[in-house]
Structure formats: structure tokens, C-alpha cells
């Protein structure tokens, strides 16, 4: 079985899923998009603004599980436009200094029309 993780410091799930779940020593985070936690609205701005909000949301969920970005072992980045890769990377590297494994793919669309979604797996310290 698994334990559900929920925090009000990150946007609430917009569907039938948990912000994250813990199974064994792993934390599996659902994809985060650039929603502002208190309003639930998409932040206005380009890929750098949206990526920063996404990672702030990830950080809040990780904290709810007793982790930090240093505990992340794998991320998956979904970009609406792969040409945003470089600018997304500039923000990403500010937060993920441990350089976890990562996949990045372009997708045709994302929830609420956002430019980026990121999910991840972390190990509980």
C-alpha cells in the first residue's frame, strides 16, 4: 500500500489523483503545472516564469513528504514546445543541483494550456 501526501502549499489536484504518494522509501510526485497554490490560477508568463512556479510547487510537495530537491532521483519534463528547452533548463538547473536522471519530451498539449509540466521520483532521506 502507499501513503498519500498532500499540502496546501502546492496546488490541489485537479483530478482524481494525489499530489504525491509514498511507497517504501520512494516518493512519487504527480505532474505539477504552473498553478499558483492559493488561487489555483495559471501564472502569467513565459517558460521561465512557468518553470519556476512548477518547481516551487514540486518543492512544496517534496517538503510535505520530508524531502528536498536533493532527494529527487528522476524527473520527467513535458514541454508544449521543445524550442523552450534551453530556457526551461536555465531555471531547472537552479533547483536541481544534484542533477537527477531526466527525460524531456514535447507534447501536443498540457492541462489548462500551460507550457510545462514536471513530475518526479524522490528517495526519502
C-alpha positions as CSV (number, residue, x, y, z in Angstrom):
1,X,0.0,0.0,0.0
2,X,1.0,3.6,-0.1
3,X,0.6,6.8,1.9
4,X,-0.9,9.9,0.3
5,X,0.9,13.2,0.6
6,X,-1.0,16.5,0.5
7,X,0.0,20.1,1.2
8,X,-1.8,23.4,0.9
9,X,1.5,25.0,-0.1
10,X,1.0,23.5,-3.6
11,X,-2.0,23.5,-5.9
12,X,-4.6,20.9,-5.1
13,X,-5.1,18.1,-7.5
14,X,-7.4,19.0,-10.4
15,X,-8.5,15.4,-10.9
16,X,-8.8,12.1,-9.1
17,X,-5.1,11.7,-8.0
18,X,-2.8,12.6,-5.1
19,X,-0.1,15.3,-5.1
20,X,2.3,12.5,-4.2
21,X,2.4,9.1,-2.7
22,X,5.0,7.3,-0.6
23,X,5.7,3.7,-1.3
24,X,8.5,2.1,0.7
25,X,11.4,4.6,0.6
26,X,10.2,6.3,-2.6
27,X,8.1,9.4,-3.1
28,X,6.2,9.6,-6.5
29,X,5.1,13.1,-7.3
30,X,2.3,13.7,-9.8
31,X,2.9,16.1,-12.5
32,X,2.9,19.7,-11.4
33,X,1.9,22.6,-13.7
34,X,2.3,26.3,-13.2
35,X,-0.7,26.9,-10.9
36,X,-0.4,29.4,-8.1
37,X,-1.4,27.5,-5.0
38,X,-3.7,29.9,-3.3
39,X,-5.7,31.0,-6.4
40,X,-5.4,27.8,-8.5
41,X,-4.8,30.0,-11.5
42,X,-2.1,29.6,-14.1
43,X,0.7,32.1,-13.5
44,X,1.1,34.6,-16.3
45,X,4.5,34.5,-18.1
46,X,6.9,32.7,-20.4
47,X,8.5,29.3,-20.0
48,X,11.0,30.6,-17.3
49,X,8.2,32.0,-15.2
50,X,6.1,28.9,-15.5
51,X,9.0,26.5,-14.9
52,X,9.9,28.4,-11.7
53,X,6.3,28.1,-10.4
54,X,6.2,24.4,-11.3
55,X,9.4,23.7,-9.4
56,X,8.2,25.8,-6.5
57,X,5.1,23.6,-6.4
58,X,7.3,20.4,-6.6
59,X,9.5,21.8,-3.7
60,X,6.4,22.3,-1.6
61,X,5.1,18.7,-2.2
62,X,8.5,17.3,-1.5
63,X,8.7,19.2,1.8
64,X,5.3,17.6,2.7
65,X,7.0,14.2,2.2
66,X,10.1,15.2,4.3
67,X,12.3,15.7,1.2
68,X,14.0,18.4,-0.8
69,X,15.0,18.6,-4.5
70,X,18.3,17.0,-3.4
71,X,16.4,13.7,-2.8
72,X,15.0,13.7,-6.4
73,X,16.4,10.8,-8.4
74,X,14.3,11.1,-11.6
75,X,12.2,13.8,-13.3
76,X,10.2,13.9,-16.5
77,X,9.7,17.3,-18.2
78,X,6.8,17.7,-20.6
79,X,7.1,20.8,-22.9
80,X,4.4,22.2,-25.1
81,X,7.2,23.4,-27.4
82,X,10.7,21.8,-27.4
83,X,12.1,25.1,-28.5
84,X,11.6,26.2,-24.9
85,X,14.1,23.5,-23.8
86,X,17.1,25.9,-23.2
87,X,15.1,28.5,-21.2
88,X,13.4,25.8,-19.1
89,X,16.9,24.3,-18.5
90,X,18.2,27.6,-17.1
91,X,15.6,27.6,-14.4
92,X,15.7,23.8,-13.8
93,X,19.4,23.8,-13.1
94,X,18.9,26.4,-10.3
95,X,16.8,24.0,-8.3
96,X,18.1,20.5,-9.3
97,X,21.8,20.9,-8.4
98,X,22.2,17.2,-7.7
99,X,21.4,16.5,-11.4
100,X,18.9,13.7,-11.2
101,X,18.1,11.5,-14.2
102,X,15.7,13.2,-16.5
103,X,13.6,12.7,-19.6
104,X,12.3,15.7,-21.6
105,X,9.6,15.4,-24.3
106,X,7.5,17.7,-26.4
107,X,3.7,17.1,-26.1
108,X,0.8,18.4,-28.1
109,X,-0.9,20.0,-25.2
110,X,-0.9,20.2,-21.4
111,X,-3.7,20.8,-18.8
112,X,-5.0,24.4,-18.7
113,X,-2.8,25.3,-21.7
114,X,0.4,25.6,-19.7
115,X,3.8,25.4,-21.3
116,X,5.5,22.9,-19.0
117,X,4.6,20.0,-16.6
118,X,7.2,18.2,-14.5
119,X,6.8,15.0,-12.4
120,X,9.5,13.3,-10.3
121,X,10.5,10.5,-8.0
122,X,12.5,11.1,-4.8
123,X,14.0,8.9,-2.2
124,X,13.2,9.6,1.4
125,X,16.3,10.6,3.3
